[in-house]
Amino acid sequence: MGISGGLVSVKVGDLVRIKEGVDDPDLPPSRIGLISETTFSRDTTDVDMAIVLFANGVALRFHKYFLEIIEEKR
């Protein structure tokens, strides 16, 4: 179940893919990880940034714009 276009609403436990065009030397080729933490924007209660944990053991921070939900936490 992928999301395309617009901003997504993410939460801890969601399985996500990092959008193409985002580069980081620690980003694994699959670009798939699990959201382990979220932070909120200053002015609202909307999630702004997420820390994504990857299978290679690396945790990276991304703005929600760069995330595509693969599977939502139930």
HUTA-V728806 format. One record per pair of residues at least 4 apart in sequence whose ideal C-beta (glycine too) atoms are under 6 Angstrom apart, sorted by the first residue. I is the first residue (numbers start at 1). J is the second residue. D is the distance in Angstrom with one decimal. If there is no record, write none. Layout:
BEGIN
I J D
I J D
END
This chain:
BEGIN
2 68 5.4
3 8 4.9
3 68 5.5
3 69 4.9
7 64 5.7
7 65 5.9
8 64 5.9
8 67 6.0
8 69 5.6
10 14 5.2
10 35 5.7
10 47 5.6
10 50 5.4
10 64 5.6
10 67 5.8
12 35 5.4
13 73 3.1
14 35 4.8
14 69 5.7
14 72 5.4
14 73 5.4
15 34 5.7
15 70 4.5
15 71 4.4
16 67 4.6
16 69 5.7
17 31 5.1
17 32 5.2
17 68 4.7
17 70 5.6
18 22 5.1
18 31 4.4
18 66 5.9
19 66 5.0
22 66 5.1
24 60 6.0
26 58 4.4
28 54 5.2
28 56 4.9
33 52 3.9
33 53 5.6
33 54 4.2
34 53 5.2
35 50 4.8
35 52 5.8
36 51 5.3
36 53 4.4
37 51 4.1
38 47 4.5
38 50 5.0
39 48 5.9
39 49 4.5
40 45 5.9
40 48 5.9
41 46 5.7
41 48 3.9
47 64 6.0
49 61 5.7
49 63 5.7
50 62 5.9
51 59 5.3
51 61 5.2
52 60 5.7
52 62 6.0
53 59 4.9
54 58 5.1
62 66 4.7
62 67 5.9
END
